Amino acid sequence: MSEEKGAGVPDSAVTSRGDDSPQEAETGARCAAIREQLERILASTAFRTSKRYSSFLRYIVDQTLEGQGENLKERTIGVRVFGREADYDTNQDHVVRSAAGEIRKRLAQYYQGSAHASEIRIEVFPGSYIPQFQFPTEAPMEVVEGPESVEQAAPAPRSAGGWWRLVHWAAFASVFAAGALAALLATATLSGNSQRELERFWRPVATPAMPLFLCVGAAHEPPVTPAAGSAAPQSYQMPSLGDLRAMTHQKIHAEDAVALAKLAGAARSQGAKIQILTAPATTLDDLREGSVVLVGAGNNIWTQRLTSSLRFHIEAGEGGVFRFEFRDKQQGAQASWRPILSNPLGRVSTDYVVVKDYAIVARFRSSDTAQMTVVAAGLTGYGTIAAGEFLTNPAYLKELEARAPADWNGKNIEAVLSTDVINGIAGPPAIVAYHYW
């Protein structure tokens, strides 16, 4: 994991007004009110027993109000708050990331009390160390963020309607807005029976009380899978998505974006609070903070890591065009799935050579994170689109339920899907293998 990204423009970080208009710097009165609120928080039971977390929160609030947002990077905080050496290894020493996660939890604990409902809110969202401030008279913040990543200044997050922040991500791929809109319309028009089908699958994962991370693979494959307990490979450093509107220069696959939109729509229909992550900029600590949906297989190191112990899992292929294939642990190499090509010599990136693809869908409690995990992972983008369709379409979930034991809803689920690809379009997903435990 590389050094984490701070964000500049402290005035826009200090206030959230829910639109894209230029924002004026905080007035002295507002800054004073924020500092008073900080003191109330630090005096609460959530913080007063910890000098470590109190010092961290005070530092990032002071730096933001003083216009020093560019200093809020992992290394700088490690040196100035935790006394680390200037050249300490942020890949090995996660003190700042761990402390940030604990601060988020303690702030959430503080604001759970009804006595604090009318107070100024101070929040530190994943994706930036710049705190966000919301005054009681302002519209609530609805932020879609990614994890902290490289040490690089970027525009500070600005709040807007939660779903349209995601739709604005269409700069990554023109199909994304259409997919997001389709997901919204589909969710809005589902019948009561359809909603119940979705609820039975998504209820253990999508709960309003916990964040739901959608962790999507990057547009370039990492060279290696991280070892147990490690972050993303140091040799592969890609900035976090962070604020989706502010970082449109980042890339993910168009097919992953379509699946992401569908999955986000289904999860939102169940009341989940969604946060977007990119796999290379995500740590194991991030994934331990809530349930996760993993999108993509070969380009998502966390799909590879968290499914490695499952019956159906991803492994390195035996050469050829594709680097990965799916295998069945119970039957070994005798039961494996890899994309079928019309022309083995064709260029996969430009030619319609894939005629059949495969995907894994799963819902299980990960032993690595102790959190519920959903997988929608194709060997190519066609499979990922089919997986996203399968997990958000009540008719397909009903097919999976028909194969399940009576008490399936409390069990872990995994299935291998196939999809026929015609002229570059993925067809309906079909179940080819499944397992409950």
Secondary structure by P-SEA (a helix, b strand, c coil): ccbbbbbcaaaaaacccccccccccccaaaaaaaaaaaaaaaacccccccaaaaaaaaaaaaaaaacccccccaaaaaaacccccccccccccaaaaaaaaaaaaaaaaaaccccccccbbbbbcccccbbbbbcccccccccccccccccccccccccccaaaaaaaccccccaaaaaaaaaaaaaaaccaaaaaaaaaaccccccccbbbbbbbbccccccccccccccccccbbbbccccccccccccccaaaaaaaaaaaaaaaaaccbbbbbbcccccccccccbbbbbccccccaaaaaaaccccccccccccccccbbbbbccccccbbbbbbbccccccccccccccbbbbbbbccccccccbbbbbbccccaaaaaaaaaaaacaaaaaaaaaacccccccbbbbbbbbbbbccccccbbbbcccccc
